[in-house]
Amino acid sequence: MITPRLEDLPHYSFDDYVQWEGRWELICGVPYAMSPSPSIAHQSISQHIASQLEKALENCRECHALLPVDWKIDEETTVQPDNLVVCGELKNAAYLSKTPTLIFEILSKSTAHKDRTTKFKLYEQEGVQHYVIVDPVENIAKVYRLQDGRYIKMIDASKEMIEFDLGKCSIQFEFAKIWL
């Protein structure tokens, strides 16, 4: 079996990305299809996360809870985290250009490997302070915190209440409330 070398594969940029139909992510010039659409369980968990983040942040004027939005890291990398918190001023732009403080990725069969490896390394490298990988099959969320440039696993949460220090504010997040 012949395995293509990375340098032999097509390489794309943000200008290409904005022309594509459907949902995509672009990581280091390599496109990743975001289809099929997320399952009902995935969407339900995402909605529960979003609702809890919104409520937790209602008294913080600095931080904003967002659903999937293009985060343009550079000309070759644009991702769409499932749920995220961005602290500081948001510019009225077509995409996010600043590093989120907290990201939740909900695993699905088609994205699990990318979320656990590629995005894990990418978010670590980009300085995302908290990364939560949510497994809807096991009802476990792996919670990581950036320390000295590396992710340290804090807990495998299922029913726990976790405090996230977002810099300008802190929020309490109750994992028992996100499962179906």
N, C-alpha and C positions, 0 to 999 in steps of 0.2 A: 504494500500500500504506500502510495506517495503522499507525504504530508507537506502541504505548501509552507514555505517560509513566510514569516510575517512581512518581510520586505517585498515579497512577490504579490501580496494581496492588495486590492484597491485601497486607496487611502483617501479619506474624505475630510472636509472642513465644515465649519459652521455655515458657510455660504451654501454648501450642498445640503446640509441638514435642514435648513429652513424651507427648502423646496420639496421635501418628501411629504407624501400623504401618509396618514395614519400616525400612530405613536411610535417614536423611535428614541433611542439614546445613542450618543456618539462618544466612544471612549478611546482616546489615543488614535483617532482617525478611523476606528472600526465601528460600523453600524450594528446596533442590536435592536431587533424588532420587539416591540412591547405588545405583542398580540399572542394569543387571543386576549380579549378584554379580561380584566380581573374577575374572578369568581364572585359569587354573592357573598360567601364567607369573607373573602379578602376585602370587598367593599364595605361590608358591615363593620369589620374590625377597624378599617381606616376611618369610617364615620365616627365610631366610638372614640378613637384616638383624637380625631379632630375636635370633637365636642368637648372632650376633657381638657385638651390644650387651650381651646378658646376660653373656657370657663376659668382655668387656672391663670390665664394671662390677662383677665379683664381689668386688673388693677395695675398692670405694668404697661406704661406708655412707650417703653423702649422695644418690646419684643412682640413679634407677630407670628401667629400660627398660620401655616399655609398648607394647601393640598398640592398635588403634583403641579409643578411649575418648572419651566426650563431653567436650570442653573448652568449658565455658560461659564465654565472654568477657564477655558482658553479656546483658541480657534479650532482645536481638534477634539475637545471634550465638552459635551453638554449632556447632563443627566436630569432625570425627573424623579426625585425621591417621593415616596408615597405620602409621607407627612413630615413637616419640618417646622422648625422655629428659627426665625431670623431676628437678630437683635440689632437695633440701630435704625437709621433712616432708610426707608425703601424708596428708591427712585421709581418714578412712573415710567417703566421701560417694558419692552416686550419680553424680557427675561431677567432673571436674578443674576447679579454679578458678584455679590458678596457671599462669603462663606457662611452657611447656616451654623447655628450653635448646637442644634439638636436635630437628628434625623432618625425617623422610623422607616424601616423597609420591611414590608410584609412578604414573606416567602410565598412563592407559587412554584409549581413544578418547572415552569419554563425560566424562572429568574433566580431560583435558589442558589445555584452555583455562583452566578455573577454577584449576587448580593453578599454571599459569604466570603468571596475571595477578591474579585476585581474591585467592587465598590468598597469593600472593607479597606483595602490598601489605598484606594483613591481618597476616601474620606479621611483616613488617617494622615495621608500626605498633605491634604488640603487644610488640615487643622480643625475639622469638625470636632467640637468638644465632647459630644455625647452621640453614640451610635447605638441604636436599638434594633436588633434583628428579631422580628416577630414570626414565630412558627405557628400558624393557625391549626395545624394538624395535632401538634403536641401541646398546644396552649402554653407555650413557654416563650418568654422574650429574653434574649441574651442582651444584657445591658453593659455597654463598654464606655469607659471614660478615657479621654486622652491624657496621658501623663508622660512628660518628657518626650513628646513626639511619638509615642506608641500607645496603642489601645491596650488597656488593662480591663479584663472582665470583672465587673463589679458583682453581678448576680445573675442567676437564671431565675427570672421572675414569672410567677403565675398569678399570685394573689397579693403580692407585696405592695406596699406603698413606698415609692422611691422619691427622694428629693433630688431635683436637678438644679444645680447652680448654673444660672445662665449669665452670670456676670453682673448685670444691672439688677437682676431679681432672681429669686428662686421659686420653683414651683413644686408642688406635691403631685405625684402621678400615681393613681391606683390601678394596677394592672388587672385586678379582678373585674373591673368594669369594661374591659375591651373584648372579652370573649363572648361568643354567641350564647 
